[in-house]
Amino acid sequence: MDLADEYAKKGVDIIGTGEMGIGNTTPSSAILSVLSGLSAREVTDRGTGIDDGALQKKVDVIERGIQLNQPDPQDPIDVLARVGGFEIGGIAGLIIGCAFHRIPAVVDGFISTAGAMIAVALWPTINEYLFFSHLSSEAGHSKMLEQLGQRPILDLAMRLGEGTGAALAMSVIEAATKVMTEMATFASAGVNEGM
């Protein structure tokens, strides 16, 4: 939240999220499972490309973690504390801070969307300040976007979340904004619509 505050004071008008880490698709899948009510099997995928045996282990770990920690799906902070991670909490805080300052946030990838789910579960109106840059190849990502009622700007079959999609999507957002605010209409350009 402090980062959003700092950059709002500098006049930044859009912020992108991203992350780099190892093993963070596991807590992201756990968050999705708890908040959506979907099973760990339905929302868990291969992350960086694990084999079938490791995927089964990952599903088992998520199921055991949820069973052991008993996160309350009605309390997003409890979900974050019991099955989330610091990076997901940081992303959720950034998104909350952006919405507070009325700065749109471009959410990049599966892990960042887990942070967005926490933020939106806390304050649903935050969803109005979010753009989702790209559809991750991670199976649970489309389910997250469905839960949020959102669609990604791009679908490039990327497995990245490091902000790459956010950087690309910002160009699309900028172009769309210019079309909406700067493009001439037929009337302003003196074009006869009957021609």
ZILIN-V540094 format. One record per backbone hydrogen bond with DSSP energy under -1.0 kcal/mol. NH is the residue of the N-H (numbers start at 0). CO is the residue of the C=O. If there is no record, write none. Layout:
BEGIN
NH:CO
NH:CO
END
This chain:
BEGIN
4:0
5:1
6:2
7:3
8:4
10:7
11:6
14:103
16:105
18:160
27:23
28:24
29:25
30:26
31:27
32:28
33:29
34:30
35:31
36:32
42:38
43:39
48:45
49:45
54:50
55:51
56:52
57:53
58:54
59:55
60:56
61:57
62:58
63:59
64:60
65:61
66:62
67:63
68:64
69:65
74:71
78:74
79:75
80:76
81:77
82:78
83:79
88:84
89:85
90:86
91:87
92:88
93:89
94:90
95:91
96:92
97:93
98:94
99:95
100:96
101:98
102:97
104:128
105:14
106:130
112:108
113:109
114:110
115:111
116:112
117:113
118:114
119:115
120:116
121:117
122:118
125:122
126:123
127:124
128:125
129:126
130:104
132:106
134:153
136:157
140:137
143:139
144:140
145:141
146:142
147:143
149:144
152:131
153:132
166:162
167:163
168:164
169:165
171:167
172:168
173:169
174:170
175:171
176:172
177:173
178:174
179:175
180:176
181:177
188:184
190:185
194:191
END
